[in-house]
Each structure stands twice: as C-alpha cells, then as structure tokens.
Amino acid sequence: MKPETLLQIQIVEYLSLIAQKNDFIFFSIPNEGAMTGAGGKLPFALMTTLKKMGMLPGVPDLCIIKNGRAYFMEVKTEKGVLSKQQGIIKLALADRKCLARVVRSLEDVKIFLKIIDITCYNALENN
C-alpha cells in the first residue's frame, strides 16, 4: 500500500474512536486517485461515466460533518503536493466558507480537530 493510503487508514481508525463522543460523522470521498492505485490512470470511458455521476476530481479525501458544518482533509505524505485541481477545489471550498486542510500526520489531524472544536483522546484511554 502507498504511504498516503496507510496514513489515511490510520486517520480513519482514530476518527472512528472519537466520533461518537464528539457527535460527528465522517466519511472518505473516494475519487480518481483512490481508484487508480499506484499512479495509474482510469480508462477514459470510466472517468467520463464517473464525472457524469458527480465525481469531482480534486475533492479532499475525508469529510467531517459536525453541527451542520462540513470540514475537509486532504491526506498527503510529507513530500506530497496538491495537484492543480486539488488547489482549485480547496480555494472553491474556502470561498464557500468550508474549512479544508492538508494533513500529513495524525498530529496534523489532531491540530485540525482542535481548530474545529473536536476533543482529541488518547486512543489507549477509555474516555
């Protein structure tokens, strides 16, 4: 598995532990990158169909819904950079007053969660 995939799994596991206590839901947004594997490309016909079905390239990897607001996280490794389309979507979300952050570690996620008023717990504690 790619390092970005492993990091996203780690983040999802953590969010799963704290979601109920913090009264939020979250979900991943599988997009073209998640479907292509290690840098491959989707066949043109499939990509066309997915776009017709509402897939929007560049949408962040994870979404949190809390208190009627949506928050987004784009998962990247330390060396990962946003694509041009990801940058465009991040700006479009900001224009619509949606908070979107690039996260490169579980610590980055915890910082983002504090910003959006979600309490972080030690996963080993029974909180």
N, C-alpha and C positions, 0 to 999 in steps of 0.2 A: 504494500500500500504506500501511496505517496505520503510524505511528511505532512502535507496540508490536510489530507484525509484523516490521518491519525490524530492531529491536533483537533479537528472538528469533532471527532468521536469523543475525545477527552472533554471538550467543552460541553457536548450534549449530555454526557454522563453527569457532569457537575450540575448543569441546569436541571436535570431530572431530579437530583437530590434536593434542590432548594425551591423548585417551582411551587409546590403546594403550600409551603409555609409562607411564601411571599405572594401568593394569589396571582400568579401569572401563568400564561401558557406560552409555549414556544414551539417553533417548527423549523425544519430546514426547507430551503427552496431549491430543490434540485434543478439545475439549469444545464446549459450545454456542456459546461466544464465537467460536471459530475457524471454526465452520461458518456463522455468520450474516453475516460480512462487517462492513461499517461500521455497526454498531449496529442491524442488523435483528433480526427475531425469527424463530425457526424455526416452521414450521407446527405447530399443536398435535398433530396426529396423528404427525408425525415425532418431535417431542420426546417424546411418550409412548412410542413404539417404542424410541427410543434409551435412555430411562430403564429400560425393561423389559430391554434388552440390557446394562444395567450402567453406563450413563453416570451419573456423579455430578457434578451441577453444583457448581462451586466448587473442583474439584480443581486443583492447580497445573499450570502449563504444561509444566514439564520435570521429569524424574526421573533421578537418577544412582544407579546401583547399584554399590557398592564394598564388598568384604569382607563380603558378606552383609547389608549395611545399605542402606536406601533414603533418599535425600535429595531434597528437592523445592525447586524455584524457581518463583515466580510472577513473571512478567515484567510490569513496569509502566513507563510513562514517568515523568518527573519529577513530573508533575501527577496521574498516575493513582492512584486509590484502590481498595482492596479492596472488593468488594461484600460485603454482609452474609453471603451464602453462602460466599464465599471466606474470610472471617474465621472462620466456624463450622468449616470444613474445616481451616483452619490450626490452630485450637485442638484439634480432634479428632486431628490428626496429632501434635501436641505431647503430648497425653495418652497417645499410644501410643509415645512416645519417638522419634518421627521428626522430624528437623530440617527445617524448611521456612522459607525466606526469601523476602522480596520483593527482587527485583533490578531496579535502574533504569539500570544501565550495565554495560559489560563490566568496569569496575573493581570494581563491586559483586560480580560473579560471581567475580572473582579473589580477593577477600577471603573470600567464602563457601567457595571451593575450598580455601583455606589452612586454614580452620577445620576442614574435613573431611579434612585431610591429603592434599590433591592438589597436586602441584607444578605451578606455572604456568610456562610458557615464553613467550619472545618468539616470536611466530609467524614472524618473519623468520629466526630461527636454525635451524640443522639440528641439533637436540638429539636 
